Amino acid sequence: MRAAASMGMPGIAMTDHDHVSAAVKFTQCCRQYGVKPILGAEVTMEDGTHLTLLAETRAGYANLCRLLTSAYADGGRLTPRLRWSHLPGLSSGLICLSGCIKGRIAGHVARHEYDAAKAMAQRLAGWFGGAFYLELQDDRTPDSARVARELAMLGDAIGVPSVATNNVHYAASAAFAAHDLLRCVRAGVTVRDIHPERPFNNQRWLKNTREMQDLFGWRPDALANTVRIADHCEDVLPGGADITPRFDGDAARELRRLAYEGAKRRYRTITAQALSPTLRGRLEHELSVITTLGYADYILMVRDVVRWARAQGIRATGRGSAADCCVAYCLDLTDVDVIARNLPFARFLKPGKTPDIDMDFPSSRRDEVFEHVVTTYGEENTGVVCTFHTYWARSAVRDIGKALALPADALSFLASHLSHFVHASEIGSAFDTYAELRPHKALREQFQILFTLCASIAGFPRHMGSHSSGVVISRVPLATIAPLTPSARGITQIWTLDKDDAETVGAIKFDILALRMLSAVADAEDDLRESHPDFRYDDIPIDDTATYNMIQSGKAIGAFQFESAAQLALAVTLQPTHFEDLVASVALIRPGPVRGNVVNRFVAARNGYARADVLHTALETALAKTYGCVVFQEQVNDVFQAMTGCSEADADAMRKALTKHTKEGTLDQAGMEFIARARARHPDLRPKTAYMIWKQIEGWAGYGFIEGHAAAFALTGYRTAYLSVHHTAEFFAGIMSEQPMGFYSANTLAAEARRRGVRVLPLDINESGDKCHGDGDEIRLGLRLLSDLRADDIAAILAARDRAPFASLLDFCARLPLRRDALENLILAGAFDALHSERRGLLWALDQTIGAALSYRATGGVQRELALGDAARLATPCSDIDDFSEWERFLWTWRLTGVTAECHVMSHFRERLAARGFITASQAQEANDGAVVRVAGINIRPHRPPTRSGKPVLFSSLEDETDILQLITFGEAIDRCTSVFLLSQAVMVEARVQRKGKGVTLIVQRAAPFRVPRLAQEVSQGYPARPTLPVIAPTEYQVK
């Protein structure tokens, strides 16, 4: 757009292929540079030809969006195709250009099919009247000049005007290489291949007036028509008027009634006639703002969805900025008491801010909520906003490297060593920044061209996807504002605007979030109904001593928000004793407080190791409850207001600008300005104190939590911690069933359950359900853990078993025609062990068993009782076949289910490790401070969070059969060990013990991979006469 403005162009059209997703950003950019935006699209027709459509009016833009929606519906999201028959009915308000060389008319002319070209041109002219033009292009490709001249002659012959256009794909010719590579990526070819999708030359840059005159000076009217079309086209972007469905009645009155009824229920010590002045004043203020800004209908709509979900037994919990709204609390959308916390309503809603309500639903039932929304409000009025996945380092290296035909193993190595948050423009500097890349600096020179080309596409959109939760519900068809396209989920369509652009055009996003922890809670509740019918999750007491003791011990494995390595370490030092400590804990382990060096100050002040003074008296109101520390996001605004005297809106803008200052390298300058303003307002403020205040808020260039959101998360976290203490088997069964979630695998969770005294029982074809089942002190593994066993397979197994237990493998096969690979996996994972103890023998007899089962079904034997004598004979393993060893059985179970019920994998190596000086995790927990120990175990979630110093620090956990240890790697060890942790499943570590209060952390000095043996990735489909599988045992070499 800068280039267009510098050329003095009065207007420019955006005609992306089959998309108008950039319409909002394009229009905003045009307005910024004083260039008139013209919205359009180059549409792919059903025969594969192209047609250019421009929106002349707002109605025309709506028709364009409808046409693209039809194209997506017919051809799919990846290959949209528009039927020609759809054009006549939706041509109003559109200007049609005949298209580029891939257009139908230009194609006819290129092939000298003049009669066909004439007929098609007349057909389109009839549909669009005077709004149809023959498009002339000359990009110096073979025949382009001839085709342009013959199109102009055709137009003269039939009375259709011509227009000269510039087929622009990049601003300057220097960008041709990046464009060509992206076309190769799209086509799935390399630069060595010839492909029609690749550009013929580098002529598709934005040409200026002189360059266009050089090309089309022979046809001045075609050049003049570009201005004529631009003059006719309006700025058609839909305005920002709210499009939320209207409540049937007086929404403001209904919202008021419900809010006051809810207040009476929530605050039971008062009556509707005697509300406390504070509560009444807060409700009146919120209701006034909500109704004045016109959002009463939106809040009522959200309430209706939530009420419907709860009526179906679907749990719903609110979080985010909605937790700062008293009306939301009174409507049961959230469980955070804003009066008790004195939370600022402006974080939720104020002039210029759109409300944002985030509701968590169990992931297993979230689709039911989507289906209800679509059914209630209509398919054409509902959609999920889109997201654009852009090029970062990993994806750029993979795509561009493949297009350059570089070796696949080299690209895999580079991508695996690049952190997921490295920008595509920073790959070269990453070799200096990241420890795992420093030993490979030679690659920087070797792949310099690759990295330069990756930088040229940094931030470019790679593909469009569906937002995970952002639903838009409208009272007008969404396809009149932006196209709708089918989603992979199939329940809701994707509205092809991202969340920011959706808000610009008047849509209010409602986040219907899927939280796996709520599914786990629902599973645990189902299991508890058998033994504790009176249990209610929502009635869990908030002051349970045993729960706080468990959190303080740093053992909150599985508890929502409190299970990460950082949270476990914080819990040991903070020693939370009440709910407010948990709220602070949730907020503290975020980039803002961490970079602001708040965590240690907060812990010291909270535990009385340091004075809990605020740095200046002006901050007492804002920071008193957090011991003088900036813990919550709204406190940043409070500090700005208190210290500089700025307005609430200016304070919010200053907080948001911190991120921009960081990106632009102007954070120090912003700090100097803050200190100057603060000292001007407070003459008693010393420079050192002002600097200390600034350093606290400077860290909030990274994000952090508002207090209401932290409180909502802390409540779920505390309740799940309570479940893990008092109903261990049921809770751990629930979170094992809902993997992947949280920080730990199902196997780690099973090991933790065993450490808490729970028996973990293996798969059993007659005992296991779909999900893991907890009962008292036992967990039975569920069939869903088994690899390659589909949901419909499990449903069929359970339905058949409900009629009668399975008597043998033959009985099972006769009643269920399951796929062979699924049968093999069931056998290898031990699901038939209770019926037949020898797994290898079952595999040996499998072909014979399947054949017999087919005979039974063919003769109707499934409908009568099976001949159990034959079944027993066929299902008995051959006596001369040796069964799998204990180690093989263990590995097969681990590989196929991800869980080992009987023991931990490290227990198989314990004797050999002990002989070489390795101790267990529990022994390391008891070691003296400063002791150097050796440990080995499974490597869990290595990660590098932001630090205040900016120096790299790697956190991870190590698990063996006895406990889980927290590891920290920094300093000289970071270069030696980072690759080991990032790329290894299991590790051997030499580390120094650091005791801090009740907590133990290992400071890593050396690390090496520990190669746990794996079975072959594939099971043979046909077993030979003497079936053998690789016998793998730990060796001296592997232990070393």
PyMOL commands that set and color helices and strands:
alter all, ss='L'
color gray80, all
select helices_A, chain A and resi 2-6+23-33+58-75+84-86+88-90+104-110+114-131+144-158+173-187+209-216+220-232+251-266+277-293+296-311+320-324+326-330+338-341+345-347+366-377+379-381+393-403+408-417+424-433+438-440+442-446+448-456+478-480+499-504+516-531+537-539+545-552+565-574+579-588+591-595+598-606+617-626+633-644+648-664+667-681+687-701+707-726+728-737+746-755+783-785+791-803+809-815+820-828+839-844+846-858+861-863+868-875+886-897+905-915+921-925+973-983+1036-1039
alter helices_A, ss='H'
color red, helices_A
select strands_A, chain A and resi 11-17+36-44+50-55+94-97+132-136+162-164+317-319+357-362+382-390+461-473+484-485+494-495+509-515+759-761+773-775+778-780+932-943+954-959+964-969+986-996+999-1009
alter strands_A, ss='S'
color yellow, strands_A
deselect
rebuild
show_as cartoon
